[in-house]
Amino acid sequence: MVFGDDRLITPPRANTAAPELISGASAPGSTTRSASPSQAGAAGERDAACPMAPAADGRQAMPRGDCRLRARVLVVEDDPSSGRLLQGKLAPDGHEVHVVGTSNGALEYAERWAPDVILSDVYMPGMNGITLTRQLKARPETAAAPVLLVTAMDDCNVLAEGLEAGADDFLTKPVNTLELRTRVRSLLRIKALGDLVRAREKGGSAGTSPARAAGDAPRSAREPAPGQSSVLLVEDNEPESRLLTIFLEQSCFRTRLARDGQSALAALEAETPDVVMLDLLLPDISGYDLIRDIKSQPRFATLPILVISQETEIRGQVRALELGADDFVVKGVKRLELKARVQRLIRLRHYLVRLSESVDQPGEHAGEARVPV
């Protein structure tokens, strides 16, 4: 096993014991605007297309799969041109975006405006983005809002410090528009599900703001304990599968391995994992077809899929995401980043399971629940 520059590097072939092997059978047009806190109502007063919209019978509705998660996005950037650039990149998704130039201003605005996601530069004068993240996560009013840190440096130490502070994701400048929009949509999806789960658990009604109800839930309460989460790894390359399996198990994820698409489908029939991690190049079917096959089955429609591939072309990544993958990383990804992305998808799975349990309670109708897929 070789770790170079803290990245996962394919090791040379070695005659060591193989990991457990699963054998199977053969945007609409939109405007971007800035709103003052006085103009912004409660977090629950959203557009009808918002994932927080109540159902006709008064119960809290789940967002439908074809619903764009239009939301309030707070951008914290001391450089005005960079702030406008990020604002413009998010415009096609119809988000309500506000830009503030300081961390202190962001803290004040976030408490009053209740944003659904916060994008912050790491390096800013005064309070930096990591300290800002730590303070946002410590305050009940803002603890539930996902934080996406943006940095001009591909620095593993910065990544580690940011994740320790509570950041939910990272982007490196120059920011790719598609990646930014994809990461934001993923965070919004998890945020919406988490808000609904917590609102139900606290007896919240359709008229209750889930964002406010969620604020007092500690981060640890929203995630399964270490060692309780499982990953199905679909990878036919022996050295890479060995390396990834060792890494996942060292990160306290129970890991099963499938060498091809048919084996992966058989493994899913035997036991549903929390996350599927798959390569796009498989010996029997393509990873794209496997994603489509998994997501076409209703019971697996909300199973998170993380693609880890050599595919560096944006079009290929877009295709995987459009078919139903929840995240995409390129092989050579840093260990901390990969672990953070797996943990985020496990959190998504955890929300879905808890939500399913809540709507199965007497008086609810599980069949009417809708989740974004």
Secondary structure by P-SEA (a helix, b strand, c coil): cccccccccccccccccccbbbbcccccbbbbbccccccccccccccccccccccccccccccccccccbbbbbbbcccaaaaaaaaaaacccccbbbbbccaaaaaaaaaaccccbbbbbcccccccaaaaaaaaaaccccccbbbbbbbccccaaaaaaaaaacccccccccccaaaaaaaaaaaaaaaaaaaaaaaaaaccccccccccccccccccccccccccbbbbbbcccaaaaaaaaaaaaaaccbbbbbccaaaaaaaaaaccccbbbbbcccccccaaaaaaaaaacccccccbbbbbcccccaaaaaaaaaacccccccccccaaaaaaaaaaaaaaaaaaaaaaaaaaccccccccccccc
